[in-house]
C-alpha cells in the first residue's frame, strides 16, 4: 500500500490534506511543528525547552518543508530526463543554514512570529547554530553561493564534497599569536542533514594492477589486493528563492569497510582492530588548510580520490536507471571541477569506462573530455597541485597508469604539431621530470576537460598569457572567463535586512533575483531622506559590530569612526602587512601631533593563517602587537583603534561586511584570482580601496573610477619590477623618511616590548629587493590613496552618494549571472 493510502486509511483524512497541514507554513503550523519536533525528535518538554532546543526544532521544521519540495524537484528531473550538473568541490563553506533557508522559503516573518509566540527571540535562536565548517575561505564560499543560484535558477544539479567532522581549525589568539584548536562543529550533530544508509559505496586504495584479455581479445586491467573504505552519504538541502525548487549537496563520510577487522580481533588484538577502523575513517575527519604543502599529503590525495570515487559511483547509479549504453552520457551528465582538487576524477572516469564498462580508449576519452569542465582559482604557481609519482603509484596505482597513457597520447599529438620542440613537450607534460617526478594536476585537468575557465577577466587573461600560454595555443577556444559572484539572497537580503527593506521600498523586490535592477537606486542618490535612512542603517550595523568587538576582544570602538576593514585568509600576497604599515604611519602622525585633519578610524582585521605558514602567523602577531600599542597609548585617544577578531567564519563575516565603510582589497596586482569579499562589501555599501587585481578591475568598470580608490602597480608593472627592480626598498627608504621610520619602528622593538628579533623576518622580507609581493614599492601609492579616502570621508553626504552608487552598480556580481553563463556556455543547459 502506498504511503498516502496508508495515511487515508489510518486517519480517515485525505492524504493530501494531512501533508498540506504537516508542511504548512502558517504561523500556527510552524509553532505546532516546533513543539512536535521538541517532543518526538529531541524528547524535550516544550515548557522546559531552551533556545538551543527550539533552534533544533525550528531547523527540523524547515528541513521537513524542504524535503517535500526536494522530492518533487527530483521527480521532475527524472520525468523530463534533464541533463544534470555535478559540481565537485572539496569545500562548501555554507556557514549557518537557518536564516538562509527561512529567507529562501519565504517564511522568515512567519517563523519569527511563531518563535516569538513561543517566548523566544529569533536572533537568539539563530545564534545557537554552529557554522558548518566545510571549507577554508573564498573557494568554498563561492561553491555555497553557486548552490544557492543553481537552486534559484532551477538548474538540475548536485553539489558533491566531503562531510568533514572537524573544520579547518578554531582560531584563538594567545598573547597575540594564533593558536589552533579543533573545530568540532558536529559535536552536537546537525539537524540539516539526512544521513543515508544507502547508497554505501566501496572506495579502493593501494593494491596492484593485473592484466587480462577479455572475450574480444582486448587487454583489460584489474585493480586488486586493495584496502577499501566505505563512503556513506549525507544530504543537505539547498532551497531556491521562493520557487519550490530544492536541490541537495551530497557529502561523503568515510567508514571502515568492515566494522572491525576480524583477523586482528581473532588474534586477541582488539586495540589493533579498533585502530584499523579509526584509521580508515580518518579520511573525512579533518579539513586541511590551504597552502599546506608538506603535511598530510597522502591523506589529502586520499580525501580527493575518496569523494570523487564515491561521487562517480553515484553518477553511474543514477545514469544507469534510464540508460543501457553510454551513447547519451555527455547529453545527460556535466561535471564541473572546482579547482584541481577533484581532478583525479578524470582518470577515475576513464578507469570506470575502460575497466568496468569495457569501452575502447577512444570512446572513453571522447566521453571524458566532453563531460568535464575545469575552473582554475589561482595564479600562484605553488598553489597548482602536484603529487609525487611515487605516492600516486602507491595510493592509486591504476590511476597512475591511466595518467601515463593520457600523457603519452597527448605528447604524441604535441610532437606532431611541434616536431623537434622538446621544450614544449617538457613544459606541457602532465609528468614533471626532476629529482622527484611529479604529477601536475592542473595539466591533467586542462587536457581532460572541454572548458577551462578563470574567475575574473584579468585572471583569465593571465592564465592564457602567463600561466598556461602553450595550452591556450594548443587548445584554442578552450579557455574562457566566468567572473565570480555572490548570492544576493545571503549577502544582502538575509544579512542586511534593514538595507534590503529600504531598497525594496523604493525599487520593489525584483532585485532579489535580478540584481541588475539595483540600478534603480541611482534615482535616489540626491534624495536627502533616502540618504539619511541609508546613513542610519549603516550606523546601526556599525553599532552592532562595535558591540560584537567589545564582547569578543574587549576593545571599545566608536561607530562614529570610519570602519576600515580587511577580512580574508592571512597570506603575504593578500598584503595584510601593507595595511599594518599604513596603521603605523597613522600612529606616527598622531604621536607627532600631525593628525588634526585625520578622520578617526577603526581598523578591523580577521582571518586565519595556515598552521604551517609561520610568516603569515607572524603577520598576525605584528597586527595584534600594533593594536596593543595603539589602543593603550593615551596620546591616540579615539583617533585610531586596531582590532583583530579571532576565528573568522561566515557568521562573523555577516556581521562585519554590512558595517564596513572601507573595504581593503590590496593584493599585489596579478596574484588574486578574483575575490568575492570585495563584492560582498560593495553590495552592502562599503567603498573599496584596492589594486587593479582580480575582480577589482571589473568592479571599477561597473561602479565608475570616481567611486573606487585605486592605487599601486598594474599586473604588468608588477611583473616588470620583479624582473628588473627599477626601485629597491632601500632606495625608497632613503628618499622617504616616513617610510624609513615605519620600518625602523618595527625593527627597533617599538611594537615588541624592545625585542628587536621578533619581527626581524618581516623587516628582512620588506627590505628584500626580491620581495615578490612588492610591498614597499606600493606603499607610497597606498598612503597617498588613503589620504584621498580620508578627505572623501570628511564629506559624509558625498560619501553616502558614492556608497549608494556602489550598491546600485553591483548587478554584474550576482552568482545568478555567473551560473547562467556556466549553464549556457559550458554545461549546455538553457536557463529561463
N, C-alpha and C positions, 0 to 999 in steps of 0.2 A: 504494500500500500504506500502511495506517495505521501510525503510529509504533510502537505496541505490537506489531503484527505483525512489523515490521522487527526489533524487539528480539528477539522469539522466534526468528526465522529466523537471525539473526546470532550469537546466543549459545547457542541451544539451551535457554534457560530460559523459563519463563513470564514474560511482561511484567510482570505484577503483582508477582511475586517480586522482580524486578530493581528496580522502582520502590520497593517497600517497603524494600528494602535501602538504596537511594540516599537515601530520605527518612527513614530510621530515626533515632530519637532516643536510641539507646543510647549509652553512653559510647564503646564501640568504634567505632560507626558515625560518631559526631561526630569522633573522632580521625582516622579514615580520610578523612573528607571534608575536614577541615582540611588534611591532607597533600596530598590531591588538588588542592585549590584553591591551595595554595602552589606546586605544580608547574605545573598546567595554566593557571591564571589569571594567576599572577604570575611564573612562570619562576624560582622560587626553590628552592634546595636546602634541604629540610626541616631538615637538620642544621646549616645555617648561617643559618637564618632568625631574625630578631629579633622583639621584641614587636609592632612595627608590622606586620610581615608576618603574624604569627599573628592579630592583630586583624582584618585584612582577610579572611583565610581563614575565620575564625570567622563574620564578618559574611556572607560569601558562603554559608556553610553554613546560617545562619539564613534567608537570603533564599531559598535553594532550598526549604527546608521551607515557607516562607510562600507561595511562588508556586504550589506544588502545591495548597495549601488555597485560594488565591485563585482559581485556575481552577475548582475545584469550586464555590466560592461564586458566581462569575459564571454558571456553568451553571444554578445554582438560580434566580438572578434571572430568566434568560430562560425557563426551563421553567415557572415559576409566574407569569410576566408580572406581577411585582410593581410597584407604584408605587415610583419611585426618587427619592431626595432628592439634590439637587445643592447642596452647601454652598460658596458662593462667598466667598472671603476673600483679601484682598490679602496676608495674613500667616498663616503657620503656624509658630509658634515651637516646633519639635519637640525642639530640643536634640539629645542623643545618643540613638541608637536601639538600641544593642546590649543594654543592660540591660533595657529595657522589652520588647524582643522576646523575650529568653530567659524573662523572667518570665511574659509572657502566653502563650507557647507551652508553658509548664510544664516547661522543660528547663534551668532555671538550674543546678540541682545537678549534672546530668549534664554540662553544658557546663563547669562549673567543674572537675569531676574530670578531664574529658578534657584541659583546658588544663594542669592540674597534672601529669598524667602525661606531658605533652609538655615539662615542665620550666619552666612559666611560672606567674605569679601572676595570677589573674583581675582583681584591682584594677588591676594594671599594664596589662593588656590593655585594660580598659575606658577607661583614661585616654589611650589612643592616639587615641581618636575625637575628631574636631572637632565642635563644636556646629554643627548645621545652622542657619545664620544667616538664617532666612526670616521674621523678624518683629522688631518693636520691643519688645514687652512683653506686657501683660495681654491685649489683644485677640488677639494671635497665639498666646499660650499657651493661652487659652481654646479657640481653634479646634483646637489639637492635642489638648487634653483631650476635646473633643467627638468627635473622630475615634476615640479610644480607646473611649469609651462607645457610640458608634454601632456599632462592630465588636462590642463585648461584648454589646450588646442585639440583635444580628443584624438591624439595620435596613439595607435595601438602599440604600446611599448612596455618594457620592463626594465628596471634597474637591477643589476646584479653586483654583489660585493660580498664582504665578509662581516659576520656578526662578531666584532671584537668584544671580548669580555672586559678587557681593560683598554681605555682610550690612550691617547698619546702619553700624557702624564699629568698629574696635578702639580701645578707650579706654586711653590711658596718662595717668599723672599726672606732669607735669614741673614741679618746683618748686610742686607743689600745684595746678597748673592742668590742666584737661582738655585733652588733645591727641588729635585724631582721626587714626587711620591706617586703611588698608584692611583689611577683614575678609575675606580671601580664603580662605573656608572650603573651597573646591573646589580648592585649589592642587594637591592630590594625588588629586583625584577623590573619589567616594564609592561605596562598594560597595553602598549601599542602593537605588539607583535602577536601573530598566530604562529605558534611552534608546530611544525608539521612532522608527524611520524612518518609520513610518506610524501614525496619520494625520498628514499635514502640511497644515496649513490656511493659507489666504491671508487676511490681515487688511489692510483698506484704511484709508488716511488721506488727508486733504486732498482735492483734486479739486473737482468741482462736480456739481450735480444737474440733470438734464434730465427733461422730462416727455413722456409719450406716452399715447395712448389704446389700450387693449387691445381684443381682439376682441369683448368685451361692451360696449364703449362706456364703460368706466371709466377714469378718469385713473390712471396709474401713474407712479412716479418711478424714475429710474435714476441711480445714483451712478457717475460716470465720471471719467476722467483722474486716477485716484488714484495715490498712491505706496504700494506694497504691501510688506508684511513677512510672512514665513512664521513660523508657530507650530509648534514641534516639541515633542512631549510626552515627559515623563519620569514614570514611575510609581514611587511609594514605597509599599510595602506596610504596612498597619496591621492587626496581628492582634488579634482579640478575646481575652478572657481564657479560655483553655483550652476553647474551644468550636468549634475548627476553622473558624471564620468569619474571613476576611481580606478587608478592603476596601482601597482604594487612594486616595492623593492623586495627582491628575494635575497636574503643574506644567509650565507652558509656558515655553519658551525662544524668544527671537526670533532669527531668522537672515535674512540678506538674501534677497529674493525671487529674485535671481539671484546666482550665486556671485561674479561680478564684472560690473560694468556695461560691456558690450562697446562701447558708444558711446564712453565715455572711453578704454577700452583701445585702440580702433582709432585714436584720435587721438594715441596715444602717452602718454596721461596715466595711467600705471599707478598712480601715487600717488593720483590723484583717484578712480580706480576702487576702490582699497582703502579709501579714506576713506569713500566712499559705503556700501560694505558694512559697515564698522565702525559707522558712524552708525546704520544701520537696526537693528543688533544691540544698540545701547545700551539699548533698552527693558528688557531683562531683566538688565542689568549690575548695577544698584545699587538697594538698598532705601533709599527715602527715609525720614528720621526723622519722627516726629510733630511737629505744630505748625510744620512747615517751610513757612510760608505763601507765601513770596515767591520762593524759589529753585526753579528747575526745575519750575514749574507745568505747562508744556506736556508735559514728559516724564512727570510724574505722571498727567496726563489720558491720555496715550498708553498708559502702563502699564495703567491701569484698563480702557480700551477693548480693548487687546490681549488681555488674558486673558479678558475677557467674550466677545469675538467668537469666539475660538478655542473657548471652552467651549460656546457655543451651537451652533457647527457640530458639535461632538462630541455634544451632546444630540440634535440633529436626526438625525445619522447613526444614533445608537442607536435613537431612536424610530421612524425610518422602516424599520428592519429588520422590524418587525412590523405597521406601520400605514400605510395608504394615504391616510388623511384625518386631520384634526386634531380629530375629534369626541371622541377619548378622551385628548387631550393632558393635560388637567388631572387626569385619573384616573391617569395614568402618570408625571407629572412634577411635582415640587415643587422650587422654588428658594428657598433662604434666602440673603438678602443680609446679610453680616456687616458692619454699618455702611454708610455711604453709598458706600464705595469702589467697590463693584460696581453702584451704582445706574444706571449707563449701560446696564445690561442691559435695563432697561425699554424705552427707545426702540429698542434693538437687536432685541429680540424682536418689537416692532411692525414694524420695518423688514423683518425676515425674513418675517413673516406677510403684510404688505401688498405689498411689492415683489417678493418672490421666490416666495411661495406663492399670491398672488392673492386673499387673503381680504378681506372688507369691513372697514371700520374697526370696526364694532360687534362683529363676530365676533372680530377680533384683540384688541380691548380687553377683551372678556369673558375670553378665554383668558389674557391678560396679568395682569389683576388676580387671577385665581384661581390663577395659577402662583406669583406672587411673595409672599414674606413678608420683612419688613424688621426687623432688630434694630438698635436705637439704642444706642450705647455712650457717649454723652456728654451732660452738662448744660451744657457750656461753649459759649456761642453762637459763639465764634471757631473752635471745632473742627468746626462743622457746615459741610461742604464747599460752596463756591461757586466756580463758574468764570465767567470773563467771557464774555459773549455773543459778543464778537469772536473770542476764542480758540476757543470751541466751534464757531462757524460756520466757522472756517478749518480746524480739525483734523477735525471731524466734521460737515460741512455738512448731510447728510441727517438726522442725529440732531437737530440744532437745529430743523430744520423740523418734525420729529415732536414734539419737546418743545413747540414753539409751538402745535401743533394740540392736544396733550393739554391744555395750559394753557388755550387758548381754550374748549374744550368744558367744562372744569372751571369756568372763570369764568362761563360761561353758566348752569351749574347753580347756582352761588353767587348770581348775580343773580336767579334765580327764587326761591331760598329767602330771600334777604335783599335785597329790592328797595330800591334807593337807598343801600345801605350801601357807599359807596366804600372806607371804611377796611378793611372785611372783605375786599373783593376785593384791595386792595393788599397786605394782610398775608399772605394765603394764596396769592397768585400764585406760580407757580414762577419767574417772571421778576421779579427785584428791580429796580425802576426807580431811577435815580440817575445821577450824572455818568458812572459806568461801569455799564452794565447787567450783571447777574449772573444766572446760573442757580443756583437753590437746590436742591442735590441731595437734601437731606432732604425738601423738599416734594415733589419728584418721587417719591421712594421711598414716601412716605406715600400719595400719590394713586394710585400704580400697584401697590399691594400690598393683599392682603386682610387682612393681620395686621401690626401694628406693636407690637413688644414692647420693654419696658425690661428691665433685667437685675438689678433688685432692687426690693423693694416701694416704698421711698422714691423711687428713681429713676423708676419707672413712674408714681408719683403726681405727681411734679414735672413729668414730661413732659406729663401730661394737664392739670395745673393751672397751670403756669408757662411751659413752653416752647412747647407746641402746644395751648393750650386751645381755640382755634377749630376746629382739625382734629378734636379729640376730640368737640366738639359736632356737627360736620358728619358725622362717621363714628362714630356710637355703636356700641360693641362692637368696633371695630377695634383699639383699644389694649388691651394686656394685659401681664402681668408674668411673666417667666420668670427667677427668681433664678439667678444663675450658680452654678457648682460647680467641683469639681476631680476628677480621676480618682484614686481611692484606690489603684489599681494603681501608678501612678507615684509619687504623693506620700505614700505610707506604706509599702506593701508593698516597693517597689523601693528607695526612698531611705533607709528606716529599718528595715532587716531585723531588727535586734535587738528593737526595739519590736514589730514585726509578729509575730515569733515569740512574744514574751511574751503578746501579746493572743490569738493563735491557740491558745496553750497553755491558756488559761483559758476562752475562749468558742467555740472552733472556728474554722473558716475561712470560714464563711458571710458574714462582714462584707465580704469582698473584693468581692463582687458585690451585697451588700445592706448598705449602710453603717449602716442603722438598727440592725443587730444589735450595734453597738458599745455600745448601751445596757446590754448585759450586763455591761460593766465596772463599772457603778455598784455591783455586789455586792462588788467587791474594794477599794473605797475605804478601808475600815477594816482591810484585810488588811496587817499590818505587813511581812510577807515580800514581798508584791506591791509595796508602796510602795518598799521597799529596792531591789528589782530595777529598778523604774522609775527611781529616782534614779541607780542605777549606769549604766543605759543613757544617760540624759541626760548624765551626766558624761563617758562615753566619746565621745559626739557632740561635746561641747564641747571635749574634748581634741583631737579630730580637726580642728575648726575652728581651735583655737589653733595647731596645727601648720601649718595652711594659711596663717594670718595671718603667722606667723613667716617662712614660706617666701616668701610673696608680697610683703609690705611690710616685713619685718624688724623688726616690733614684737612684743615678748614680752608675752603676756597670760596670765592665770591662769584655768583652767577652774573655779576655786573662786569666781570673781566672778560677779555677775549679768551675763548676756549680754543686753544691751538692743539690739535690732536694728531698723533701718529700711532696707529694701532695696526700691527701686522707681524708676521713672523720676524724674529730678530735675525738679520743677516747683513753681512757687510755691504752687499750690493743694494740693499734697501736703504742704507745710509741713515740709520738712527743716529749714528755718530756725527753726521753733519748737523743734524738738528741739535745735538748736545753742544757742539761747538758754538752754535749761534746763541744758545742759552747762556753759555759762559760769557760771550760777547755782551749780551744784555746785562748780565750781572756786573761785569766790569764797568759798564756805563753808569749803572745805578750807584755803585760804590764811589765812582768819581764825581757824582753829582751832575751827570750829564743827561738825566732821564726825565727832564721836565715835560718834554713833548711825547714821552713814551706811553702808549696805551697799556694799562695794567693787563697782564697776560697770565693765564693758567695753562701750562704745558702738560699735556697728559700723554703718557706712553703706556702701551700694553703689548704683549706678545711673548712668545716662548722661543727659546733658543734650543736647538737640538742638544741633547745631553753631552755629546762628544765634541761639540763645537765650542771650544774653550774661549776663542776670541769673541764670539757673539755673547757668551756669558760674561766676559769681562766688560763688554759694552753696557750690559745691564747694570753691572756693578758701578760703572762710571756714572750712568744716569742717576742711579739711586744715591750715589755719593754727592753729585751736584745738588740733588734735591735736599739732602741733609744740610748742606752748607747754605743754600739759598733760603730754604724755608725757616732756618733758625738764625739768620742774620738780621738783627733789628734794624739795620740800615735799609733793608729791602722793603720791609713792611708788606703791603699787599700789591706792590707793583709787579712782583713775579712770584709765582708758585710753580713747583715742579712735582709731578706725581707719576709714579709707576704703579699701575694696577696689576696685581698678580692674577695668574690663571685666566688669561684671556680666552674667551669662548664665544659662541654665538649669542648666548643670553646677555653677556656683558656688552657685546657689540651693539645689541638692540637698544641699550641704554645710552651708549656712547655716541653712536652715529647721529642720532637725532639732536644731540646737544652741541655739536661742533659748530664753531664759527669758521675755523680754518682747518682745512684738510691737507695734511702733509703727504705728498706723493713725489718723493725726491730721489728716487733711484737713479743710479748712473745711467745716462741715456744709452739705450741698446742692450740693457740687461733684463728689464721687466717684460715678460711676455705680454701681459695685458693689465692685470689688476682688476679687481671688482670692488674693493673698498673705495676706490676713487668714485665709482658710480653711486655707491650707497650714500656716501657723504653728500655728493652733489644733489641727489634726489631728495635729500632732506634739508637742503638749503644752506649747506656749507660751501664756502668758496675754496678753490683749490690753489695751493702753491705747489708747483711741480716742474719737473723737467719734461722735455719733449721725448717721452719714453712711454712704451706700452699704449694703453688706450687714452692717456692724457692728450695725445695728439688729436684723436677724434673728438674728445670732449671739448677741446679748444675750438675745433671746427664747428661743433654744434652750438656751443654757448656764445662764441664770439671771443676773439683775442682780448677784447677790452674787459671781459668778465671772468678772467682767469689770470693768475700770477705765474708767469713762466720765466724760468731763469736757466742759466747753465748752458753747457755744450750740447750740440746735437749728437746723434749716434755717430755720424761721420766724423765730426770734430773729435769726439772722444776716442774713436779708433785711431785717428791720426796722432793724437797726443800719446797714446800707448806706444806707438811705433817710433815717434820722433822726439817726444819730450821737449817741446819748444820752451816750456817753462818748468822749472823744478820747484818742489816745495820750499827748498832753501832760498831760492831766488824770490819767491812770493813773500816769505817771512822777512827777508832783508828790505823789501820795498814797502811792506805793510806792517807797521808796528803793532797795530791792534791784533792782527792775526798772530804775529810772533808772541804777543802777550798771552793769547789763548793757549797756544801750545806750551809755552813756558809754565803757565799755571797748572797744567795737567802734569807736566814733568817734575815740577818742584815740590809736589806733595800738597798743594793748596786744597785739593779735593780728596786727600787720602791721609789726613792727620800727619802730614810730614813724610809719609812713606814715598820715597822717590822711585821705588822699584815697581810698585803695584801696577801702575798704568804705563810703564815703560814700553811694553809690547805695542800698545796703541799709539804712543808717540812715535815709535820707530816706524810703524806702518804708515802713519800720516806723513812722515818726512821722507819716506822711501820714494825715490823718483820713479820707481816702477810700480807704485801703488795702482792696482788695476781698477780701483773704484774712483780714483781721481778726486778725492775729497777736497784737498786744498785748492785744486785748480778750479773747482766750482764754488768755493766758499765765499769769495768776494762777491760774485754774482748773486749768491744766495742771500748774503747780508743786505745787499742793495735792494733785492726784491722784497725782503722782509720790511725794509723801510717803506716801500710802497704800500705794503699791507698795512703797516701802522698808520700811514696817512689816510688810507682809504677807510679804515675802521673808525677814524675820528668823525667821519661824516656818516652817521648811523642811517640817515634816510636813504642816502645813495647806496650804502652797503646793503640795505634791505632790498632796494630795487634790483641790485645785481644778484642777490640771493634768489629772488623770485624768478628772474630770467634764467638762472641756472636750472631751477626746477622745471620751468616751462619748456626748456630745450633738451630735456633728458630722454625724449621719446625713443631715440635710437637704441638706448641701452637697456631695453627690456629683453629678458630671455625669451619672451614670446616671439620677438623678431628673430633672435638668434636661432631658435628651434625651428621656426618656419623655414629659414634658409637651409638648415641641416636637412629637414624633411624633404623639401622640394629639390634641392640641388645635389644632395649626397645620397639620401635614402630612397629617393624616387617615390615619395608619398605626398600626394597633393593635400593641401591644408585649406579648410574653409569651403 
